[in-house]
Amino acid sequence: MTVAARSQGESSVREVSEVTCDRRGAMRASAAWLVGLGALGFDEKAEALQTTSTPRDFLTDYEKYKDSPGSTIGPSQMGRMRGEFRDLCRSKLMAAVPKMPGAYPGLLKLAFLDATSMDMWQNTRTYISPTGGSNGSVIFEKERAELQGMGPLIDALATVKSDIDAEWAKHAKDQGSPRAPVPISWADLITMAAVVATIKHWDEEDQTPFPVRQGRVDATEADPKGRTLAFDAEISEVKAWFKKRNIKLNHMVPLWMELADSKDGLMADADCSDLMATYEASPAQYKADFIFGFTQLTSLGSEYDAYAYFYDESPIKGKVVGNYRG
């Protein structure tokens, strides 16, 4: 074989190798996104509800996160870690939330205020890229009037966050990971805390399927002022706000029944009062519509990290490959 032929052959091998690596990277990124979408619930039987998020090309996603903890693990490992992390968060929140004064509806209102900073239009109604939303920005906004009285709840959640971060990092280290996984985002924590507070309000047992997607990315500063919807707003304003964000009336009403300072506005509106009568006759329908509306609300404007909370682990751990056991 000539030197030129050998060089050409080596070049071809490198090209094939690079294409294979890119393909594998894309497949891992795709799997991470699907796991993030599929492993949603506090209950494995919960169906994945449609959410609003910022779509990203899988290869771009992989290039962004390829050096993150857990970036080389396989789909089954991703699913297992998502479940482990969910169980840890559930355990910590189930123990902590009942001890927080005003946890319900306080945590639900906190999640609502975090989400309602999402803005889709300028004053001219011209469509622009959405900003704000469920991104944890409320931790920078504690002094605002609409967040008056929320400080103790945020402080209590900070303690839970520290516990979750420390225990998850220890778990990753015990599994042999040389790097700690990323801490839980405030956006995810606030959403999960609101879910736990709601479940505790509904019943004492954690039996209600309630989907929660993991991986929301936190804001690094406060969202602009004046975007939130007041809890004493006129019902016409409330209906318009939810409609503008494609949240249907039957998904709005259960939420507003819990959030509003008074139910008088809902009772005075014919469509809303009819739905309230339906929910009184069918608590199961009320819960189903509440969950769907809450899931849509807490996905407004959210950007998701497909690799959030993963840790480093051999992609063949526990498998037998030839004469090698991972």
JOPEJO-V747237 format. One record per residue. N is the residue number from 0. PSI is psi in degrees with one decimal (NA if undefined). Layout:
BEGIN
n = {N:N}
psi = {PSI:PSI}
END
This chain:
BEGIN
n = {0:1:2:3:4:5:6:7:8:9:10:11:12:13:14:15:16:17:18:19:20:21:22:23:24:25:26:27:28:29:30:31:32:33:34:35:36:37:38:39:40:41:42:43:44:45:46:47:48:49:50:51:52:53:54:55:56:57:58:59:60:61:62:63:64:65:66:67:68:69:70:71:72:73:74:75:76:77:78:79:80:81:82:83:84:85:86:87:88:89:90:91:92:93:94:95:96:97:98:99:100:101:102:103:104:105:106:107:108:109:110:111:112:113:114:115:116:117:118:119:120:121:122:123:124:125:126:127:128:129:130:131:132:133:134:135:136:137:138:139:140:141:142:143:144:145:146:147:148:149:150:151:152:153:154:155:156:157:158:159:160:161:162:163:164:165:166:167:168:169:170:171:172:173:174:175:176:177:178:179:180:181:182:183:184:185:186:187:188:189:190:191:192:193:194:195:196:197:198:199:200:201:202:203:204:205:206:207:208:209:210:211:212:213:214:215:216:217:218:219:220:221:222:223:224:225:226:227:228:229:230:231:232:233:234:235:236:237:238:239:240:241:242:243:244:245:246:247:248:249:250:251:252:253:254:255:256:257:258:259:260:261:262:263:264:265:266:267:268:269:270:271:272:273:274:275:276:277:278:279:280:281:282:283:284:285:286:287:288:289:290:291:292:293:294:295:296:297:298:299:300:301:302:303:304:305:306:307:308:309:310:311:312:313:314:315:316:317:318:319:320:321:322:323:324:325}
psi = {132.3:162.0:-39.6:-41.5:-43.0:-42.8:-41.3:-40.1:-43.3:-37.8:-40.5:-40.5:-42.8:-41.9:-44.8:-41.9:-43.2:-41.6:-42.4:-43.2:-42.3:-40.6:-42.9:-38.8:-43.2:-39.9:-39.4:-41.7:-41.4:-43.6:-40.7:-41.1:-43.4:-38.8:-41.7:-34.6:-34.8:-36.4:68.3:-31.4:162.6:-5.3:127.4:-21.4:-7.7:133.8:145.5:123.2:152.6:134.4:159.1:119.7:174.4:109.9:146.0:145.2:137.7:-41.9:-40.5:-41.4:-42.7:-43.3:-35.0:-36.6:7.9:-22.6:8.0:156.1:134.6:10.3:-12.9:3.3:163.5:171.2:-40.7:-37.0:-39.0:-47.1:-40.9:-44.3:-38.6:-44.6:-42.1:-43.1:-41.7:-44.6:-38.3:-46.9:-43.4:-45.7:-47.4:-43.5:-37.2:-31.9:-35.0:-39.7:-43.8:-19.7:-4.2:117.3:130.8:22.9:-35.4:125.0:16.2:-47.3:-32.6:-42.4:-36.3:-43.6:-38.5:-46.1:-34.1:-40.1:-32.9:0.8:-3.8:128.0:131.0:-22.3:151.6:177.0:-26.3:0.6:16.7:132.7:132.9:172.2:130.7:144.2:160.8:-155.5:-163.2:87.7:13.4:9.8:-17.2:-21.5:-17.9:1.1:20.0:-23.8:-6.9:151.2:-40.7:-17.7:14.1:127.7:-5.5:-12.8:-48.9:-36.0:-41.7:-40.7:-40.2:-38.3:-31.8:-37.7:-43.4:-41.3:-44.5:-41.2:-45.2:-46.7:-45.1:-44.6:-37.0:-39.2:-40.5:-41.7:-44.1:-41.8:-41.8:-26.9:1.0:7.4:126.7:-14.2:147.5:143.3:165.1:147.9:158.7:137.6:151.8:-37.0:-45.0:-42.9:-44.7:-42.4:-46.5:-38.9:-39.7:-37.9:-47.8:-42.6:-38.9:-44.9:-42.8:-34.5:-37.0:-44.5:169.5:-22.7:143.1:74.9:-9.2:117.8:126.8:96.4:138.7:115.3:138.0:153.7:12.2:140.2:133.4:149.2:158.0:1.2:172.2:147.7:160.7:149.1:162.0:14.8:-18.1:159.6:122.9:144.8:-9.0:21.2:152.0:144.9:-30.4:-38.2:-40.2:-46.9:-41.1:-38.8:-47.5:-40.2:-40.6:-28.1:19.0:30.7:117.1:160.8:-41.1:-12.1:-18.2:-46.2:-47.2:-38.1:-46.8:-25.4:-34.1:-28.3:-35.0:146.3:-28.5:146.2:3.6:-42.4:-41.5:-42.5:-30.5:-15.7:125.4:-46.9:-41.4:-41.7:-34.4:-42.7:-38.7:-38.0:-39.2:-42.7:-32.5:-34.8:-24.5:86.3:-31.5:-40.2:-38.2:-47.7:-42.0:-44.4:-36.6:-48.2:-43.8:-45.5:-41.4:-41.2:-42.4:-45.6:-47.2:9.3:-4.2:121.3:3.1:139.7:137.3:136.8:110.2:-19.4:10.8:134.7:2.0:157.6:163.7:135.2:144.1:132.4:-12.2:18.3:130.9:-1.1:158.1:119.6:105.6:-124.8:8.1:133.2:125.1:NA}
END
